[in-house]
Amino acid sequence: MRIVVTSKHRHQQSSGIALVIVMIVIISLGLLAGGFVMSMKIETRLARHAQSDPEMDWLGRSGVELAKYVLAQSLANPNEPYDSLDQFWAGGTGGSNSIPPEITFDEMPLGSG
């Protein structure tokens, strides 16, 4: 028994293959577009945060300067003119240099920082 493939049958097979190729191309382009959208979303977020970089830099610098001032004032204490790991603040059993009374850490306005 011999099966004869007509031209109509071949046309149906080739149109099915073309449909599969078109679907693969559409899915590939969709994935590329989705990746581009995610990349732009991240870039937008980074650009938004870059606007506040100088403010955050100065807030960090001011915190370091305040810590330096507190340490300098605590060294002026005649009872303990040093900082060490045996002091109370470091988990030791010794005394502790006190923070100058004019500095309060309860509420410090930091702006948008």
N, CA, C and O atoms as a GROMACS GRO file, in nm:
protein
  452
    1MET      N    1   0.084  -0.116   0.000
    1MET     CA    2   0.000   0.000   0.000
    1MET      C    3   0.088   0.123   0.000
    1MET      O    4   0.185   0.134   0.076
    2ARG      N    5   0.054   0.212  -0.083
    2ARG     CA    6   0.134   0.331  -0.099
    2ARG      C    7   0.048   0.453  -0.071
    2ARG      O    8  -0.065   0.465  -0.119
    3ILE      N    9   0.108   0.548   0.012
    3ILE     CA   10   0.034   0.671   0.046
    3ILE      C   11   0.088   0.783  -0.041
    3ILE      O   12   0.209   0.805  -0.051
    4VAL      N   13  -0.002   0.851  -0.101
    4VAL     CA   14   0.036   0.961  -0.189
    4VAL      C   15   0.003   1.091  -0.116
    4VAL      O   16  -0.111   1.113  -0.074
    5VAL      N   17   0.103   1.175  -0.104
    5VAL     CA   18   0.083   1.304  -0.037
    5VAL      C   19   0.050   1.406  -0.145
    5VAL      O   20   0.126   1.426  -0.239
    6THR      N   21  -0.061   1.467  -0.129
    6THR     CA   22  -0.102   1.566  -0.229
    6THR      C   23  -0.046   1.702  -0.191
    6THR      O   24   0.005   1.720  -0.080
    7SER      N   25  -0.055   1.793  -0.280
    7SER     CA   26  -0.002   1.928  -0.256
    7SER      C   27  -0.084   1.999  -0.149
    7SER      O   28  -0.032   2.086  -0.080
    8LYS      N   29  -0.210   1.964  -0.134
    8LYS     CA   30  -0.294   2.025  -0.033
    8LYS      C   31  -0.244   1.986   0.106
    8LYS      O   32  -0.241   2.070   0.196
    9HIS      N   33  -0.205   1.862   0.124
    9HIS     CA   34  -0.154   1.814   0.253
    9HIS      C   35  -0.021   1.882   0.287
    9HIS      O   36   0.001   1.920   0.402
   10ARG      N   37   0.066   1.899   0.189
   10ARG     CA   38   0.194   1.968   0.212
   10ARG      C   39   0.171   2.114   0.251
   10ARG      O   40   0.244   2.167   0.334
   11HIS      N   41   0.074   2.178   0.193
   11HIS     CA   42   0.044   2.318   0.223
   11HIS      C   43  -0.001   2.332   0.368
   11HIS      O   44   0.035   2.430   0.434
   12GLN      N   45  -0.078   2.239   0.417
   12GLN     CA   46  -0.124   2.244   0.556
   12GLN      C   47  -0.007   2.226   0.652
   12GLN      O   48  -0.002   2.291   0.756
   13GLN      N   49   0.088   2.138   0.620
   13GLN     CA   50   0.204   2.118   0.705
   13GLN      C   51   0.292   2.243   0.709
   13GLN      O   52   0.338   2.282   0.816
   14SER      N   53   0.315   2.304   0.596
   14SER     CA   54   0.402   2.422   0.593
   14SER      C   55   0.337   2.542   0.663
   14SER      O   56   0.408   2.622   0.723
   15SER      N   57   0.206   2.555   0.656
   15SER     CA   58   0.141   2.666   0.726
   15SER      C   59   0.146   2.642   0.877
   15SER      O   60   0.149   2.739   0.953
   16GLY      N   61   0.145   2.520   0.922
   16GLY     CA   62   0.159   2.490   1.065
   16GLY      C   63   0.298   2.525   1.114
   16GLY      O   64   0.313   2.578   1.224
   17ILE      N   65   0.399   2.496   1.036
   17ILE     CA   66   0.536   2.530   1.074
   17ILE      C   67   0.554   2.681   1.078
   17ILE      O   68   0.621   2.734   1.166
   18ALA      N   69   0.494   2.751   0.982
   18ALA     CA   70   0.502   2.897   0.980
   18ALA      C   71   0.435   2.957   1.103
   18ALA      O   72   0.483   3.056   1.158
   19LEU      N   73   0.325   2.897   1.146
   19LEU     CA   74   0.255   2.945   1.266
   19LEU      C   75   0.342   2.927   1.390
   19LEU      O   76   0.348   3.015   1.476
   20VAL      N   77   0.410   2.814   1.399
   20VAL     CA   78   0.499   2.789   1.513
   20VAL      C   79   0.614   2.890   1.512
   20VAL      O   80   0.650   2.942   1.618
   21ILE      N   81   0.672   2.917   1.396
   21ILE     CA   82   0.781   3.014   1.386
   21ILE      C   83   0.734   3.154   1.426
   21ILE      O   84   0.805   3.226   1.496
   22VAL      N   85   0.615   3.192   1.381
   22VAL     CA   86   0.560   3.323   1.416
   22VAL      C   87   0.538   3.332   1.567
   22VAL      O   88   0.568   3.436   1.626
   23MET      N   89   0.487   3.228   1.629
   23MET     CA   90   0.464   3.228   1.774
   23MET      C   91   0.597   3.240   1.850
   23MET      O   92   0.605   3.311   1.950
   24ILE      N   93   0.700   3.170   1.804
   24ILE     CA   94   0.831   3.179   1.869
   24ILE      C   95   0.886   3.321   1.859
   24ILE      O   96   0.941   3.373   1.956
   25VAL      N   97   0.871   3.384   1.742
   25VAL     CA   98   0.918   3.521   1.724
   25VAL      C   99   0.841   3.617   1.815
   25VAL      O  100   0.901   3.705   1.876
   26ILE      N  101   0.710   3.602   1.824
   26ILE     CA  102   0.628   3.690   1.908
   26ILE      C  103   0.666   3.673   2.055
   26ILE      O  104   0.678   3.772   2.127
   27ILE      N  105   0.684   3.550   2.100
   27ILE     CA  106   0.723   3.527   2.239
   27ILE      C  107   0.861   3.586   2.267
   27ILE      O  108   0.882   3.647   2.372
   28SER      N  109   0.955   3.570   2.175
   28SER     CA  110   1.089   3.626   2.193
   28SER      C  111   1.084   3.778   2.202
   28SER      O  112   1.148   3.837   2.290
   29LEU      N  113   1.009   3.841   2.114
   29LEU     CA  114   0.998   3.987   2.118
   29LEU      C  115   0.929   4.034   2.246
   29LEU      O  116   0.965   4.137   2.303
   30GLY      N  117   0.830   3.958   2.291
   30GLY     CA  118   0.762   3.992   2.416
   30GLY      C  119   0.857   3.985   2.535
   30GLY      O  120   0.853   4.071   2.623
   31LEU      N  121   0.941   3.883   2.537
   31LEU     CA  122   1.038   3.871   2.646
   31LEU      C  123   1.140   3.984   2.641
   31LEU      O  124   1.178   4.038   2.746
   32LEU      N  125   1.185   4.020   2.523
   32LEU     CA  126   1.278   4.133   2.510
   32LEU      C  127   1.214   4.263   2.557
   32LEU      O  128   1.277   4.343   2.625
   33ALA      N  129   1.088   4.284   2.519
   33ALA     CA  130   1.018   4.406   2.561
   33ALA      C  131   1.000   4.408   2.713
   33ALA      O  132   1.016   4.512   2.776
   34GLY      N  133   0.966   4.294   2.771
   34GLY     CA  134   0.952   4.286   2.917
   34GLY      C  135   1.082   4.315   2.989
   34GLY      O  136   1.083   4.383   3.092
   35GLY      N  137   1.193   4.263   2.936
   35GLY     CA  138   1.323   4.292   2.995
   35GLY      C  139   1.358   4.440   2.986
   35GLY      O  140   1.415   4.496   3.079
   36PHE      N  141   1.324   4.501   2.875
   36PHE     CA  142   1.348   4.644   2.858
   36PHE      C  143   1.266   4.725   2.957
   36PHE      O  144   1.316   4.822   3.014
   37VAL      N  145   1.141   4.687   2.978
   37VAL     CA  146   1.055   4.758   3.072
   37VAL      C  147   1.111   4.748   3.213
   37VAL      O  148   1.114   4.848   3.285
   38MET      N  149   1.157   4.630   3.254
   38MET     CA  150   1.215   4.614   3.388
   38MET      C  151   1.342   4.696   3.402
   38MET      O  152   1.366   4.756   3.506
   39SER      N  153   1.423   4.699   3.297
   39SER     CA  154   1.546   4.778   3.300
   39SER      C  155   1.515   4.927   3.316
   39SER      O  156   1.582   4.996   3.392
   40MET      N  157   1.416   4.975   3.245
   40MET     CA  158   1.380   5.116   3.255
   40MET      C  159   1.319   5.149   3.392
   40MET      O  160   1.337   5.259   3.444
   41LYS      N  161   1.248   5.054   3.448
   41LYS     CA  162   1.191   5.075   3.581
   41LYS      C  163   1.303   5.092   3.684
   41LYS      O  164   1.295   5.180   3.770
   42ILE      N  165   1.405   5.010   3.674
   42ILE     CA  166   1.519   5.019   3.765
   42ILE      C  167   1.595   5.150   3.742
   42ILE      O  168   1.635   5.216   3.837
   43GLU      N  169   1.614   5.187   3.616
   43GLU     CA  170   1.685   5.311   3.584
   43GLU      C  171   1.608   5.432   3.638
   43GLU      O  172   1.668   5.526   3.688
   44THR      N  173   1.476   5.429   3.628
   44THR     CA  174   1.394   5.539   3.680
   44THR      C  175   1.408   5.550   3.830
   44THR      O  176   1.421   5.660   3.884
   45ARG      N  177   1.407   5.437   3.899
   45ARG     CA  178   1.424   5.437   4.044
   45ARG      C  179   1.561   5.491   4.084
   45ARG      O  180   1.572   5.567   4.180
   46LEU      N  181   1.664   5.451   4.012
   46LEU     CA  182   1.800   5.501   4.042
   46LEU      C  183   1.810   5.652   4.018
   46LEU      O  184   1.873   5.723   4.096
   47ALA      N  185   1.747   5.699   3.912
   47ALA     CA  186   1.749   5.843   3.884
   47ALA      C  187   1.675   5.920   3.992
   47ALA      O  188   1.717   6.030   4.031
   48ARG      N  189   1.565   5.865   4.040
   48ARG     CA  190   1.488   5.931   4.147
   48ARG      C  191   1.571   5.939   4.274
   48ARG      O  192   1.569   6.042   4.343
   49HIS      N  193   1.644   5.832   4.306
   49HIS     CA  194   1.726   5.832   4.427
   49HIS      C  195   1.851   5.918   4.411
   49HIS      O  196   1.904   5.968   4.510
   50ALA      N  197   1.899   5.936   4.290
   50ALA     CA  198   2.020   6.015   4.267
   50ALA      C  199   1.997   6.162   4.301
   50ALA      O  200   2.092   6.234   4.332
   51GLN      N  201   1.872   6.207   4.297
   51GLN     CA  202   1.843   6.346   4.331
   51GLN      C  203   1.868   6.374   4.478
   51GLN      O  204   1.899   6.488   4.514
   52SER      N  205   1.855   6.273   4.564
   52SER     CA  206   1.872   6.295   4.707
   52SER      C  207   2.011   6.256   4.756
   52SER      O  208   2.036   6.259   4.877
   53ASP      N  209   2.102   6.219   4.667
   53ASP     CA  210   2.237   6.180   4.708
   53ASP      C  211   2.312   6.290   4.782
   53ASP      O  212   2.370   6.261   4.887
   54PRO      N  213   2.315   6.414   4.735
   54PRO     CA  214   2.389   6.517   4.809
   54PRO      C  215   2.333   6.539   4.949
   54PRO      O  216   2.408   6.559   5.044
   55GLU      N  217   2.201   6.536   4.961
   55GLU     CA  218   2.140   6.556   5.094
   55GLU      C  219   2.179   6.442   5.188
   55GLU      O  220   2.210   6.467   5.305
   56MET      N  221   2.176   6.319   5.139
   56MET     CA  222   2.215   6.206   5.222
   56MET      C  223   2.364   6.213   5.260
   56MET      O  224   2.402   6.176   5.370
   57ASP      N  225   2.446   6.262   5.167
   57ASP     CA  226   2.588   6.277   5.195
   57ASP      C  227   2.610   6.374   5.310
   57ASP      O  228   2.688   6.347   5.401
   58TRP      N  229   2.542   6.489   5.304
   58TRP     CA  230   2.560   6.588   5.410
   58TRP      C  231   2.499   6.543   5.542
   58TRP      O  232   2.550   6.577   5.648
   59LEU      N  233   2.389   6.467   5.536
   59LEU     CA  234   2.333   6.413   5.661
   59LEU      C  235   2.433   6.317   5.726
   59LEU      O  236   2.451   6.319   5.848
   60GLY      N  237   2.497   6.234   5.646
   60GLY     CA  238   2.598   6.142   5.700
   60GLY      C  239   2.717   6.216   5.758
   60GLY      O  240   2.767   6.180   5.865
   61ARG      N  241   2.762   6.318   5.688
   61ARG     CA  242   2.875   6.397   5.738
   61ARG      C  243   2.840   6.466   5.868
   61ARG      O  244   2.922   6.472   5.959
   62SER      N  245   2.717   6.518   5.878
   62SER     CA  246   2.678   6.587   6.002
   62SER      C  247   2.671   6.489   6.119
   62SER      O  248   2.704   6.525   6.232
   63GLY      N  249   2.628   6.365   6.093
   63GLY     CA  250   2.627   6.264   6.199
   63GLY      C  251   2.767   6.231   6.248
   63GLY      O  252   2.789   6.214   6.368
   64VAL      N  253   2.861   6.222   6.156
   64VAL     CA  254   3.000   6.195   6.194
   64VAL      C  255   3.056   6.311   6.275
   64VAL      O  256   3.125   6.290   6.375
   65GLU      N  257   3.027   6.433   6.234
   65GLU     CA  258   3.076   6.550   6.307
   65GLU      C  259   3.014   6.557   6.447
   65GLU      O  260   3.083   6.594   6.543
   66LEU      N  261   2.885   6.523   6.459
   66LEU     CA  262   2.821   6.522   6.591
   66LEU      C  263   2.886   6.417   6.680
   66LEU      O  264   2.909   6.441   6.798
   67ALA      N  265   2.916   6.300   6.625
   67ALA     CA  266   2.981   6.195   6.703
   67ALA      C  267   3.120   6.238   6.747
   67ALA      O  268   3.161   6.211   6.860
   68LYS      N  269   3.193   6.306   6.659
   68LYS     CA  270   3.326   6.356   6.696
   68LYS      C  271   3.315   6.459   6.809
   68LYS      O  272   3.397   6.460   6.901
   69TYR      N  273   3.214   6.545   6.802
   69TYR     CA  274   3.194   6.645   6.906
   69TYR      C  275   3.161   6.580   7.040
   69TYR      O  276   3.216   6.618   7.144
   70VAL      N  277   3.072   6.480   7.037
   70VAL     CA  278   3.034   6.411   7.161
   70VAL      C  279   3.156   6.342   7.221
   70VAL      O  280   3.178   6.348   7.342
   71LEU      N  281   3.236   6.276   7.138
   71LEU     CA  282   3.357   6.210   7.190
   71LEU      C  283   3.457   6.311   7.246
   71LEU      O  284   3.519   6.286   7.349
   72ALA      N  285   3.471   6.425   7.180
   72ALA     CA  286   3.564   6.527   7.229
   72ALA      C  287   3.516   6.583   7.362
   72ALA      O  288   3.597   6.609   7.451
   73GLN      N  289   3.385   6.602   7.376
   73GLN     CA  290   3.333   6.653   7.502
   73GLN      C  291   3.344   6.550   7.614
   73GLN      O  292   3.368   6.585   7.729
   74SER      N  293   3.325   6.422   7.578
   74SER     CA  294   3.333   6.320   7.683
   74SER      C  295   3.477   6.300   7.729
   74SER      O  296   3.498   6.257   7.843
   75LEU      N  297   3.576   6.328   7.645
   75LEU     CA  298   3.716   6.318   7.687
   75LEU      C  299   3.754   6.428   7.785
   75LEU      O  300   3.854   6.417   7.857
   76ALA      N  301   3.675   6.535   7.788
   76ALA     CA  302   3.702   6.644   7.882
   76ALA      C  303   3.658   6.608   8.024
   76ALA      O  304   3.685   6.684   8.117
   77ASN      N  305   3.591   6.493   8.042
   77ASN     CA  306   3.548   6.447   8.174
   77ASN      C  307   3.673   6.412   8.256
   77ASN      O  308   3.750   6.324   8.216
   78PRO      N  309   3.695   6.479   8.370
   78PRO     CA  310   3.817   6.452   8.448
   78PRO      C  311   3.817   6.313   8.513
   78PRO      O  312   3.924   6.262   8.546
   79ASN      N  313   3.701   6.252   8.533
   79ASN     CA  314   3.695   6.120   8.597
   79ASN      C  315   3.744   6.010   8.503
   79ASN      O  316   3.817   5.920   8.545
   80GLU      N  317   3.705   6.017   8.378
   80GLU     CA  318   3.745   5.916   8.280
   80GLU      C  319   3.778   5.986   8.148
   80GLU      O  320   3.690   5.998   8.062
   81PRO      N  321   3.899   6.033   8.130
   81PRO     CA  322   3.934   6.104   8.007
   81PRO      C  323   3.973   6.011   7.893
   81PRO      O  324   4.066   6.040   7.818
   82TYR      N  325   3.903   5.901   7.879
   82TYR     CA  326   3.935   5.804   7.774
   82TYR      C  327   3.809   5.726   7.740
   82TYR      O  328   3.710   5.732   7.814
   83ASP      N  329   3.812   5.654   7.631
   83ASP     CA  330   3.707   5.559   7.593
   83ASP      C  331   3.773   5.423   7.581
   83ASP      O  332   3.879   5.410   7.519
   84SER      N  333   3.711   5.322   7.640
   84SER     CA  334   3.768   5.188   7.630
   84SER      C  335   3.656   5.084   7.635
   84SER      O  336   3.541   5.116   7.663
   85LEU      N  337   3.693   4.960   7.608
   85LEU     CA  338   3.593   4.853   7.604
   85LEU      C  339   3.552   4.805   7.742
   85LEU      O  340   3.462   4.722   7.752
   86ASP      N  341   3.614   4.855   7.850
   86ASP     CA  342   3.569   4.817   7.983
   86ASP      C  343   3.462   4.912   8.036
   86ASP      O  344   3.413   4.894   8.148
   87GLN      N  345   3.425   5.012   7.957
   87GLN     CA  346   3.321   5.106   8.000
   87GLN      C  347   3.182   5.046   7.975
   87GLN      O  348   3.165   4.950   7.900
   88PHE      N  349   3.086   5.105   8.040
   88PHE     CA  350   2.949   5.055   8.038
   88PHE      C  351   2.890   5.054   7.897
   88PHE      O  352   2.818   4.960   7.861
   89TRP      N  353   2.918   5.155   7.816
   89TRP     CA  354   2.860   5.164   7.682
   89TRP      C  355   2.906   5.050   7.592
   89TRP      O  356   2.838   5.018   7.495
   90ALA      N  357   3.022   4.989   7.623
   90ALA     CA  358   3.076   4.880   7.542
   90ALA      C  359   3.045   4.744   7.603
   90ALA      O  360   3.096   4.642   7.557
   91GLY      N  361   2.962   4.741   7.706
   91GLY     CA  362   2.926   4.614   7.770
   91GLY      C  363   3.018   4.576   7.883
   91GLY      O  364   3.011   4.465   7.935
   92GLY      N  365   3.105   4.667   7.923
   92GLY     CA  366   3.199   4.639   8.032
   92GLY      C  367   3.138   4.673   8.168
   92GLY      O  368   3.022   4.710   8.178
   93THR      N  369   3.220   4.658   8.270
   93THR     CA  370   3.173   4.683   8.407
   93THR      C  371   3.213   4.820   8.457
   93THR      O  372   3.172   4.859   8.567
   94GLY      N  373   3.291   4.895   8.381
   94GLY     CA  374   3.338   5.026   8.426
   94GLY      C  375   3.230   5.132   8.411
   94GLY      O  376   3.116   5.104   8.375
   95GLY      N  377   3.271   5.254   8.440
   95GLY     CA  378   3.179   5.367   8.428
   95GLY      C  379   3.158   5.403   8.283
   95GLY      O  380   3.198   5.331   8.192
   96SER      N  381   3.094   5.517   8.262
   96SER     CA  382   3.067   5.560   8.125
   96SER      C  383   3.080   5.710   8.117
   96SER      O  384   3.036   5.783   8.206
   97ASN      N  385   3.140   5.755   8.009
   97ASN     CA  386   3.142   5.899   7.984
   97ASN      C  387   3.001   5.941   7.948
   97ASN      O  388   2.932   5.874   7.872
   98SER      N  389   2.958   6.051   8.003
   98SER     CA  390   2.821   6.094   7.976
   98SER      C  391   2.819   6.188   7.856
   98SER      O  392   2.917   6.256   7.826
   99ILE      N  393   2.707   6.190   7.789
   99ILE     CA  394   2.686   6.278   7.674
   99ILE      C  395   2.663   6.418   7.729
   99ILE      O  396   2.592   6.434   7.828
  100PRO      N  397   2.721   6.519   7.668
  100PRO     CA  398   2.697   6.656   7.715
  100PRO      C  399   2.548   6.687   7.721
  100PRO      O  400   2.473   6.648   7.631
  101PRO      N  401   2.504   6.757   7.825
  101PRO     CA  402   2.359   6.778   7.843
  101PRO      C  403   2.293   6.862   7.735
  101PRO      O  404   2.172   6.854   7.718
  102GLU      N  405   2.369   6.943   7.660
  102GLU     CA  406   2.307   7.026   7.557
  102GLU      C  407   2.271   6.947   7.432
  102GLU      O  408   2.205   6.999   7.343
  103ILE      N  409   2.314   6.821   7.424
  103ILE     CA  410   2.284   6.738   7.308
  103ILE      C  411   2.177   6.636   7.345
  103ILE      O  412   2.194   6.557   7.438
  104THR      N  413   2.067   6.640   7.272
  104THR     CA  414   1.962   6.541   7.293
  104THR      C  415   1.945   6.460   7.166
  104THR      O  416   1.947   6.515   7.056
  105PHE      N  417   1.929   6.331   7.181
  105PHE     CA  418   1.911   6.243   7.066
  105PHE      C  419   1.766   6.196   7.051
  105PHE      O  420   1.738   6.105   6.975
  106ASP      N  421   1.676   6.260   7.125
  106ASP     CA  422   1.536   6.218   7.121
  106ASP      C  423   1.473   6.250   6.986
  106ASP      O  424   1.425   6.161   6.917
  107GLU      N  425   1.475   6.376   6.949
  107GLU     CA  426   1.414   6.417   6.823
  107GLU      C  427   1.509   6.511   6.752
  107GLU      O  428   1.533   6.623   6.797
  108MET      N  429   1.563   6.466   6.642
  108MET     CA  430   1.650   6.550   6.561
  108MET      C  431   1.585   6.565   6.425
  108MET      O  432   1.568   6.466   6.354
  109PRO      N  433   1.548   6.686   6.386
  109PRO     CA  434   1.488   6.704   6.253
  109PRO      C  435   1.593   6.680   6.145
  109PRO      O  436   1.700   6.743   6.146
  110LEU      N  437   1.563   6.590   6.053
  110LEU     CA  438   1.658   6.556   5.948
  110LEU      C  439   1.608   6.592   5.809
  110LEU      O  440   1.670   6.553   5.711
  111GLY      N  441   1.500   6.664   5.798
  111GLY     CA  442   1.447   6.695   5.666
  111GLY      C  443   1.391   6.570   5.601
  111GLY      O  444   1.323   6.491   5.667
  112SER      N  445   1.418   6.551   5.474
  112SER     CA  446   1.366   6.433   5.407
  112SER      C  447   1.456   6.313   5.427
  112SER      O  448   1.428   6.205   5.374
  113GLY      N  449   1.564   6.328   5.503
  113GLY     CA  450   1.655   6.217   5.528
  113GLY      C  451   1.601   6.127   5.634
  113GLY      O  452   1.664   6.028   5.669
   0.00000   0.00000   0.00000
